[in-house]
Amino acid sequence: MKLDPKTKGMMIEHIKAHNNYPTTRDDIIAACENMSEFTREQKDWFASALPAGTFRNADEVIRAVKW
């Protein structure tokens, strides 16, 4: 899925601001579920793009989804 720059920027901001690191993929996905700013399709894309694991910081998450 190709994200427009605005949506991508909003997702990055949420990754940085709405997670306590270190955190796991499951915790990140759970936090995303409550965000009304994103469509179901966008949330599903993010969930499929983020590999399993524990992330020490937002930069690791961003790299993991290949942004």
KAWOUR-V672103 format. One record per backbone hydrogen bond with DSSP energy under -0.5 kcal/mol. NH is the residue of the N-H (numbers start at 1). CO is the residue of the C=O. E is the energy in kcal/mol with one decimal. If there is no record, write none. Layout:
# KAWOUR-V672103
nh=NH co=CO e=E
nh=NH co=CO e=E
This chain:
# KAWOUR-V672103
nh=3 co=1 e=-0.6
nh=8 co=4 e=-2.6
nh=9 co=5 e=-2.4
nh=10 co=6 e=-2.2
nh=11 co=7 e=-2.6
nh=12 co=8 e=-2.4
nh=13 co=9 e=-2.3
nh=14 co=10 e=-2.2
nh=15 co=11 e=-2.6
nh=16 co=12 e=-2.1
nh=17 co=13 e=-2.5
nh=18 co=14 e=-2.6
nh=21 co=19 e=-0.6
nh=22 co=55 e=-0.7
nh=23 co=55 e=-2.2
nh=25 co=53 e=-1.9
nh=28 co=24 e=-2.1
nh=29 co=25 e=-2.8
nh=30 co=26 e=-2.2
nh=31 co=27 e=-2.0
nh=32 co=28 e=-1.9
nh=33 co=29 e=-1.4
nh=34 co=30 e=-0.6
nh=34 co=31 e=-0.8
nh=35 co=32 e=-1.9
nh=36 co=34 e=-0.7
nh=38 co=35 e=-0.9
nh=43 co=39 e=-2.4
nh=44 co=40 e=-2.8
nh=45 co=41 e=-2.3
nh=46 co=42 e=-2.4
nh=47 co=43 e=-2.5
nh=48 co=44 e=-2.1
nh=49 co=45 e=-2.1
nh=50 co=46 e=-1.9
nh=51 co=49 e=-0.7
nh=55 co=23 e=-3.6
nh=60 co=57 e=-0.6
nh=61 co=57 e=-1.2
nh=62 co=58 e=-2.6
nh=63 co=59 e=-2.4
nh=64 co=60 e=-2.0
nh=65 co=61 e=-1.7
nh=66 co=63 e=-1.5
nh=67 co=62 e=-2.1
